[in-house]
Amino acid sequence: MRAKDSPLVGVFSEMRERQMVAGLCLLAALHVFIFSAAFPFFNNVDEPAHFDLVVKYSHGELPRHLAYLSAESLQYIAVFSSQEFLATEPDFPGGRVPPPIWLLPPDRAAPALRFREAGWNNLNHEASQPPLYYTLAGLWWRLENRCGLSGGSALYGLRFLNLFFVAGLVWLGWRAARLVFPEQKLVRLGVPALLAVIPQTAFYGLQNDVLSPLAFGAAFILLIMFSKAEIPSGKLGALAGLALAATFLTKLSNLPLLAVSALFVLFLTRRWIKTGKFSAALPALAALATCALLPMLAWLMWCRSSFGDFTGTTAKIQFLGWTHQPFSEWFQHPIFTLSGLWYFLKGNLATLWQGEILWHHQPLASPAVDLVYVGLTLALLLAGVCAPAAPSGKISRPPRLPVWFSLACLAAAFAFFAGLSIVYDFHSCFYPSRSQPFFVSGRLLLGALLPLLLLFVAGLDLALKSLGSAAKFTVLAGLVSFMLVSEIAIDWPVFFSAYNWFHM
């Protein structure tokens, strides 16, 4: 038997691949650690509100209305918040950022603290958010306190919880790629590689968006396994249901992904009915439905009793000052123009890759880099969707069902936020606004990150089908390098902030 035909070759190849993925998990954790430490507190993407909820959940306090920030939260926010996110340099005395309060002598720090606490003492408009992230982060905050961490060390320790989420996401990306594209090594390693270095600033702060790709990533994998099984087991159904429940309990913006998942399960049910296997699959379907619906219904009832409606969003919408547009005005929305549609797509895709943090009131992003991400995404998604229909040869054709499931998740997410952009009048709200009535927050689409990257890298593989394996991985390495270098160049000023972890 030739060496290349030996079964041991396959074993060693898989072991080497697992080692590479483990290395990518470590790279992801290091990447998030460095940039989380570089950004000061509290960023402009509602980080104070999310932190306040973490503190409240750490004490077992589930909000029942839009309450003011807690005294404990206000102390941390007043001491450690930086004005560098929203203030421009001319706004500072002498054009220089004032020193952190914790470096001031007590006689100067006390009045500054009182002034800041009064300025931050607002209603927490995120109070009705689902509880999963805040429960996990609240437990982590309690653990930090019991270990003696306090002050800035505790704050950054709370951010560093994201290291585990992102490392887990890289591993899930590899599992998903192996499941959907088992014969395409570029996809199997490309998806976790891109996840390890994606410059999404949501991963560097405190917010429930960081858990969405992990929760739905697990649900996506389990549903694909569910579809591949001739007769799925009750355990698999229960796990898939719990993952879907976790997706719902992470963020309401994941609702379109749950709707597509429900349609996916209905499609599978129809298939089992047609093949006469419905009775055998019924226990798994029942387990999936029970484990998914019971936690969802429990939270819906909590919102109904606490906030007055089943999603808890009415109070937030009233706080923001939005009202519903008359139906007759829906089709006057600029999204129905080419320029408006392009603004919506470009804004969401660009911020899906690079995030939404401002620095001195300017987006912490490069327009040129945005165009690269948007252009590559649109081109490679189109190629990835075409992959199942591509002629066989140098690439293996993936199953159509997972590819169309991935595409449906993306389409539903974009359609959901397009619909929200249309149905509301935003009045004097800063974002979205009457002048720019669009939801262009890529972090809200993060639940669909794993399906997106599967199609993205599959499209890259198809585009490079005429090249050898070494050339393909050279291109992948170039893309990873571009992502890292451009992120460092864009975020470089942040590293010099006197308010970050490196300067404490």
Secondary structure, 3 states (H helix, E strand, C coil): CCHHHCHHHHHHHHHHHHHHHHHHHHHHHHHHHHHHHHCCECCCCCHHHHHHHHHHHHCCCCCCCCCECCHHHHHHHHHHECCCCCCCHHHCHHHCCCCCHHHCCHHHHHHHHHHHHHHHCCECCCCCCCCHHHHHHHHHHHHHHHCCCCHHHHHHHHHCCHHHHHHHHHHHHHHHHHHHCCCCHHHHHHHHHHHHHCCCHHHHCCCHHHHHHHHHHHHHHHHHHHHHCCCCCHHHHHHHHHHHHHHHCCCHHHHHHHHHHHHHHHHHHHHHHHCCCHHHHHHHHHHHHHHHHHHHHHHHHHHHHHHCCCCCHHHHHHHHCCEECCHHHHCCCHHHCHHHHHHHHHHHHHHHHHCCCEECCEECCCHHHHHHHHHHHHHHHHHHHHHHHCCCCCCCCCCHHHHHHHHHHHHHHHHHHHHHHHHEECCCCCCCCCCCCCCCCHHHHHHHHHHHHHHHHHHHHHHCCCCCHHHHHHHHHHHHHHHHHHHHHHHHHHHHCCCCHHHC
